[in-house]
Each structure stands twice: as structure tokens, then as C-alpha cells.
């Protein structure tokens, strides 16, 4: 999971907290878990019950490979 994925999910939690959908305690707990998540599968359930649908995974950056030796 990339930092961009964590940021996107954290932003979703902040929005839900601002809308009054999460208590301060629940927001803190979920945000801590998002920041500690190592996989998207660990973080996605933390926003699954919030409006807005699923959070998409960012496309991994494709590194350009060096030419193969002949």
C-alpha cells in the first residue's frame, strides 16, 4: 500500500469526522489503524461503512527497465 493510498483513506476519515459521522474516539482509532496498515486490505474496511463508495488503489508507478544486454 502506498503513502498516497493511506493519505486518500485518511482524508476520507477526516471528511467523515467533519460531517459528524465519526466520534473523535472512533476517528482517532481508525486513523491510527490506517497509518499502521501495510496492505490495502487492512485499511479498506476502515472506510467501508462510510458514504462515498470504496477507495481506489493508486496505480503503481512503473519503473523503466534498463535495456537487456545482448
Secondary structure, DSSP 8 states (H G I E B T S, - for coil): --HHHHHHHHHHHHHHHHTTSS-HHHHHHHHHHHHH-SSHHHHHTTTTTSTT------------------
